[in-house]
Every structure is written in C-alpha cells, then in structure tokens.
Amino acid sequence: MSIQFKTIKELSSMLQSKEVSNYELLQETFKLVKSYKHLNAFITLNEENALKKARNLDNNTSDLSLSGIPIAQKDLFVTKGLRTTCGSNMLSNFIPPYSATVIENLENAGCISIGKTNMDEFAMGSSNETSFYGNVNNPWGENLVPGGSSGGSAAVVAAGIVPAATGTDTGGSIRQPASLCGITGIKPTYGRISRWGMIAFASSLDQAGPMARTAEDCAILMNEMCSHDNKDTTSLDETIPDFTKDLDAPVKGLKIGIVKEFDLSKLDSNVVKVFEDSKKHYESLGVDFVEVSLPNINLSVPTYYVVAPAECSSNLSRFDGVKFGKRCDDPKDLEDLYIRSRSEGFGEEVKRRILIGSYVLSAGFYDAYYKKAQQVRRLIKNDFDNAFKHVDLIMSPTTRGTAFEAGSMSDPIQMYLEDLFTVPANLAGLPGISIPSGYLDSKPLGIQLIGNSLQESQLLNVAHNFQMTSDWHLRTPPTRSK
Ligand code: GLN
C-alpha cells in the first residue's frame, strides 16, 4: 500500500474503505517525512500528537469531511502548544497559547496537523533562502529553490508526503512556490480566510490559502478554511459557497484576458512557449482570449515594495525582547535589550525590510513614498475593475521562469522582480491560482489565473477543467527509498 502522491480525495476513500487505517496512514506519512529529511521542509514535527489523534479516529467513527487527512501547516500559523517560529530566530522558543482560526477550522474538519513547514523568515522572500532554519530544497532537483515564502509547504506536497499544506500569500508566496514545485495553490480574495493567528507580515496584503496537488483538493480545503471570523476585523462577512459544486461546469465561451503591458518577450522563449501552449489548450476547451490593458500594472513591484515593508516595520515592532520571543543575554539597559534582541533575532532580509519600511513612513518621506504607493495601489485596483468589465479572468505566467539554483540570486532587487506576476493580485485584493502547465528541463512551471473579487469558484472551475484534460499536475519528482 502506498500513500505517497495521493490526493485528499484518494486518501479519503482509502480510509473509508479501510484499505488503510488512520494510524497506518499517519505512520506511513512520518516514514516519508524521514526519508525526505534532505528537503529540510519541516521546522517542527507533531508526530506524537498526530499519531495519537489517528489512533483515536480508528477507535471512533467520524463523518467529518477531512477525517484523518494529514496536512502540513506553514510555520506562520500559530498552533496551540506546538512551537511556531515563522522561520525566525526571534521566535525560536515561542510556544503559542492558542491556535489560528485556519488551524482550528481544518482540525475541526478532521485534518491531522503533522508539523510546521519551513518558510522564508516572516514570509519575506521568494526562494526560501531567508529562513533561520536553512534553505528548503525543491524535490524536482538538487540545489534548486522551491520558491518562497511557503517553500516548505510546496516541497512536502510536491514530494507526495502529504496531500495538502497551508500557505500564506502576501505578494505571491502560495502561487510562486506552487509554480516552481509543480503543484496547485490558490490565494483567495483578501478577507475570505481569517488572519487571526497568522503572524502578521503586511496586514493589508496577507492572505492564507491551500496548496495541494489538484484544484479539486484546493476546493475541498477552501470549504473548510474559509469562515467569517469576528476576531479578524477584515474578515469578509460573505456567503461561503460550496467551492466543489461547479468544478465540472464547462468553460466554453469564457473570456480570459491577456495583459497587454506584461512584456513576455523579456522572458526565456521556452517559458513563453509553455504559456502559449496553455492558451491553446484552453482554446481547445472553447475559451476566448482577449487582450486587456492594465496601464499601471508594471508599477506593482515598486508599489508592493513600499507598502509591504512599511506594514512589516510596524508589525514587527512588537518583537522587542520584552514580551515574548528572543531576548539577548545580560542586557546592560533597556536600549541595549531592544537593540541586541532585535539585532540577534532578525535576519538580514527582515532587517532590510524594517529599514525600508521605517524610511518610507518617516515624517519627511511619508508623502513621497508611502502615500504615493497607496495612490498607485488604488490605480492598479481600478485597472483590474476596468479589465473585468470585458473579461471573466486574467491569465499570465506565475513566475518568470523555472526554479533557480540556491545562492544564484544574490541581488535583492532581482529577487523582488521574481514577484512581477503575483503581487498585482495582492495589491488589488483579488483571488489568484497557480496550476502546473508544463516542464522545462524536468523543472515544473505554472500559469496563473486571476479572478474578480470573490470569484474563487470560477478560478477553481477553470483550473479543474485544465487538469481534467491535461496531466501536468500528475507528474511526480524522482522518489527516494524509505
Ligand atoms: N516574495 C514576496 C516578498 O518577499 C512575497 C512574499 C509573500 O507572499 N509572503 O515580499
């Protein structure tokens, strides 16, 4: 019996038919975790607890929708009694007294959390190289980055250890690693999923979402992850549909926009070919492509890299060595305590963002940078509103290329440009999904679909149609013996 690479749907039916017991499933899962240790994808495991839960499920019947499904949780969600580091030395000793709403929702639906996945420190990064706990490796090739910041989550799903993992996406951290690891990941509309218990990076952009092998599994997870939450003031009070209901609906006649201002000729011609092939595939399903203009979209990266650091500098001020988290040894006085705790606790990229953020919010520069960025953000949102008058969805590549080698991108600006296609959806609060769409030199690549506000069902439907008629999402990286 092999459980590797199985989807939620497949594991659920194996559990129901008793082909595998809950306990066996979890035991096998932890065997896989150990044989994939070289990925460095987990920061903390929840083995004892998870096996206990599985044992209990075997002794009691449960009709919960996700009963017994093993899931990996990004280490950005606080988990009661289980260490939560957010990829940082600052929180290396933090054991939260409560769990994030997302964690509660999934566990209440029967999921078993098997551990906390490695990630860029405080979710700042596009390659998982900024984690205090070391790089995560991409299962598709030695020394390849998995993308960031939810790289650990993407790697464990791609390696087939678990069918699903949670991720968060402030500027692309679900979609980009999904693309580079050959899996499916959706960032819902801002506010769809509660941010309660998510360690804040940039509060007006942060949004949680599922990462899985298929759009169908993402829909199943969305059904449980979404909820209106009074503990999060930006949580949307909107009806939550059954995201699985319209998965099979035909896509014939749908209009998908291609952004005129995205200059694809700057990309590698093979990357463009994969994108063009995906368009042809959709055309064969009856989709019409139309060019749309989003005149301000190329201002997204500079806008994001003002707004996100500004919010991060404010959010991260709470880590001062006083209340929780790391405190330096033998502080001389209060100032020394602050300075050394923060200097020792934060890594280089986080410090860079705090500096940029403090600068753009400072009295002399606020109008020129932060206020201006907020104005441009509104223009970008207006561009999308106008585009959605003409098209149902917008499609682009998810990333500029396939996974690159760890250590090969040392210039932070180059790294920021990796987010070119993903940050616009965050700035506009819109839902976006990445699905596997091809391979170059055995490395996966994804396409991104962006939907109008609250149109996740449509995104999942369009992604599911692609997956029903292609097999990119079924490919698996080379396996390792247990
Ligand atoms: N790569 C982007 C950044 O470093 C996005 C990260 C994210 O979505 N958490 O800010």
Residues whose N, C-alpha, C, O or C-beta is under 5 A from the ligand:
A	BS01	LIG	A123 M124 G125 S126 S149 T168 D169 T170 G171 G172 S173 D419
